[in-house]
Amino acid sequence: MKLEQYLLVVEDFLKDYLEQSHQDGYVLGLSGGVDSSLVAALAKSAVGREKLMCIMMPIDSNPSDLEDAIKVAEALNLRYIVMDGSKSFHATVDEFARQGITLDKMSLSNLKVRIRMTMLYAYGQTHRCLVLGTDNMDERYTGYFTKYGDGAADILPIVYLTKGEVVEAAKIKGVPAALAERTPTAGLFEGQTDETEMGVLYKDLDDFLLGKEIDPKAKERIEYLHRISEHKRAPIPMPTEYIRDYEK
């Protein structure tokens, strides 16, 4: 199946799922990155502009991230609002500090992502909207997403697309090339990039997932990331079911 054909399958899926859910629309965190841009484009094509709300949620972010998100929204003619989550983030950090607890760098980064997801679900519940996830195939396999952050969603439209396919698909759906090809980053701290944080190139990840031969060190790194992130993909662990003894 050609990529263009698969995108139509995804759009049909989004349309049908919304109808079956008896909800009124979708809500999406639009970051300016290629993944959320593609999901926005697919959702708009599937259910129409009025049934999709995009929310931009800068939290001490690089101003260019918000600028890129707005460029995407304007290029695709999306409805959007901007909600600054910085106050919520700092209030939480300050509360930990009052207890004598200093959060480490990773906790701080994940806190930002979880605050954003809280905002999306608050909007979604109020307006009867399902939360769109933006994880792609690479991120899902390696666990490169925040548990109960961007990993929390009601639906994952692009989870079977590699990063390279996401970039190609975004261009097909009208995302400006400069934005589709920008360096992947979650914008959580200065200088952060996906590839640096993962320790592997998306090109190697794509090739690995497509069954191609890659550098043994890259393969080892990918398999390691997959192993240590299994808890993110698995159902919540539960003990053996409690079988009750009822009196007769």
C-alpha positions in Angstrom: 0.0 0.0 0.0 1.3 3.4 -0.9 1.7 6.0 1.8 -0.9 8.2 0.3 -3.4 5.3 0.4 -2.6 4.5 4.0 -3.2 8.1 5.1 -6.7 7.8 3.7 -7.1 4.6 5.9 -6.0 6.6 8.9 -8.5 9.4 8.1 -11.3 6.9 7.8 -10.3 5.4 11.1 -10.3 8.8 12.8 -13.7 9.6 11.4 -15.3 6.3 12.3 -13.8 6.2 15.8 -15.2 9.6 16.6 -18.6 8.6 15.4 -18.6 5.4 17.4 -17.3 7.2 20.5 -20.3 9.5 20.7 -18.0 12.4 21.4 -18.1 15.8 19.7 -14.5 16.2 18.5 -10.8 15.8 19.0 -8.2 17.9 20.9 -4.5 17.9 20.1 -1.4 19.4 21.6 0.2 21.1 18.7 4.0 21.6 19.3 5.2 22.7 15.9 6.9 19.4 15.5 6.3 17.1 12.5 4.4 14.4 14.5 1.7 16.7 15.9 1.5 18.6 12.7 0.7 15.4 10.7 -1.9 14.3 13.3 -3.5 17.7 13.0 -3.7 17.5 9.3 -5.1 14.0 9.3 -7.7 14.8 11.9 -8.8 17.9 10.1 -9.2 16.0 6.8 -11.1 13.3 8.7 -13.6 15.2 10.7 -13.4 18.8 9.6 -11.9 22.0 11.0 -14.7 22.6 13.6 -14.3 19.3 15.3 -10.6 19.7 16.0 -9.1 22.0 18.6 -5.3 22.4 18.8 -3.8 23.7 22.0 -0.3 25.1 22.2 1.1 24.8 25.6 4.5 26.5 26.1 6.2 25.9 29.4 9.4 27.8 29.6 9.9 26.8 26.0 12.0 28.3 23.3 9.9 31.0 21.7 10.6 29.5 18.2 8.6 26.4 19.2 5.4 28.4 19.6 6.2 30.4 16.5 6.5 27.1 14.5 3.3 25.8 16.0 1.5 28.9 14.9 3.0 28.6 11.4 1.6 25.1 11.2 -1.8 26.1 12.4 -1.9 29.0 9.9 -0.7 26.8 7.0 -3.3 24.1 7.7 -6.1 26.6 8.7 -6.5 25.0 12.1 -8.5 26.3 15.1 -6.1 26.8 18.1 -5.6 28.4 21.4 -2.4 29.1 23.4 -2.3 28.1 27.1 0.9 28.9 29.0 1.4 26.1 31.5 4.5 27.8 33.1 2.7 28.9 36.2 1.3 25.5 36.9 4.8 24.0 36.4 6.6 26.4 38.7 3.9 26.1 41.4 4.4 22.4 41.5 8.2 22.7 41.6 7.9 25.3 44.3 5.6 23.0 46.4 8.2 20.2 46.2 10.9 22.8 47.2 8.9 23.7 50.3 9.1 20.1 51.3 12.8 20.1 50.9 12.6 18.1 47.7 14.6 19.0 44.6 13.3 17.4 41.4 16.0 16.1 39.0 16.3 17.1 35.4 14.3 14.2 34.0 11.5 14.6 36.5 11.3 18.3 35.6 11.1 17.5 31.9 8.4 14.8 32.4 6.5 17.1 34.7 6.1 19.6 31.9 4.8 16.9 29.6 2.3 15.6 32.2 1.0 19.1 32.9 0.3 19.5 29.2 -1.6 16.2 29.1 -3.6 17.3 32.1 -4.6 20.5 30.2 -5.6 18.5 27.2 -7.8 16.1 29.2 -9.4 19.0 31.1 -10.3 20.6 27.8 -11.4 17.3 26.3 -13.7 16.3 29.1 -15.3 19.8 29.2 -15.9 19.9 25.5 -16.5 16.2 24.9 -13.3 15.7 22.9 -11.0 12.8 22.6 -7.3 13.4 23.1 -5.2 12.6 20.0 -1.8 11.0 20.6 1.3 11.8 18.4 3.6 8.8 19.1 5.1 7.4 16.0 6.5 3.9 15.4 10.0 4.8 16.5 8.9 6.5 19.7 6.6 3.6 20.6 9.2 0.9 20.1 11.9 2.7 22.1 9.6 4.1 24.8 10.6 7.6 23.8 7.5 9.1 25.4 6.5 10.2 28.9 4.4 7.7 30.7 1.1 9.4 31.5 2.4 12.4 29.5 2.4 12.4 25.7 2.1 8.6 26.1 -1.4 9.2 27.5 -4.0 9.5 24.7 -7.4 8.2 23.6 -6.1 7.3 20.1 -2.8 6.9 18.3 -3.2 7.7 14.6 0.4 7.5 13.4 1.8 4.7 15.6 2.5 2.5 12.6 4.6 5.2 10.7 8.3 5.5 11.0 9.8 8.9 11.5 10.8 9.2 7.9 7.3 8.2 6.8 5.9 10.8 9.2 8.0 13.5 7.5 7.0 12.4 4.0 3.3 12.2 5.0 3.4 15.6 6.6 4.5 17.1 3.3 1.8 15.2 1.5 -0.8 16.7 3.9 0.4 20.3 3.3 2.8 20.9 6.2 5.5 23.3 5.0 8.8 21.4 4.3 10.9 23.6 6.5 8.7 22.6 9.5 8.3 19.0 8.5 12.1 18.6 8.3 13.0 20.6 11.4 15.3 18.9 13.9 13.1 16.7 16.1 12.9 18.0 19.7 10.5 18.0 22.5 11.7 21.5 23.5 11.9 20.5 27.2 15.3 22.2 27.8 17.9 24.2 25.9 19.7 22.3 23.2 17.5 19.2 23.6 17.0 16.9 20.6 15.3 13.6 20.3 18.3 11.8 18.7 20.8 13.1 21.3 18.6 12.1 24.1 17.9 8.6 22.7 21.5 8.0 21.7 20.4 6.8 18.2 19.6 8.3 14.9 16.1 8.2 13.5 17.5 6.9 10.2 18.9 3.9 12.0 15.7 3.4 14.0 13.6 3.5 10.8 15.9 1.0 9.1 15.8 -1.3 12.1 12.0 -1.3 12.3 11.8 -1.9 8.6 14.1 -5.0 8.9 17.2 -3.5 7.3 20.7 -4.1 8.5 22.2 -1.3 10.6 25.3 -0.7 12.6 25.6 -3.3 15.4 26.1 -0.6 18.1 23.0 1.3 17.0 21.0 -2.0 17.0 22.2 -2.8 20.5 21.1 0.7 21.7 17.7 0.3 20.1 17.1 -3.1 21.6 18.2 -1.8 25.0 15.8 1.1 24.8 13.0 -1.3 23.9 13.8 -3.6 26.9 13.9 -0.9 29.5 10.7 0.8 28.3 8.5 -2.3 28.2 6.7 -1.1 31.3 5.4 1.9 29.3 3.7 -0.3 26.7 2.5 -3.2 28.9 -0.8 -3.1 30.8 -0.7 -1.9 34.4 0.6 -4.9 36.5 -1.9 -6.6 38.7 -1.6 -9.5 41.2 -3.5 -12.7 40.9 -7.2 -12.2 41.0 -8.8 -12.5 44.4 -11.1 -15.5 44.5 -13.5 -15.0 47.4 -14.7 -17.8 49.7 -18.4 -17.2 50.1 -20.3 -18.8 53.0 -22.9 -21.3 52.0 
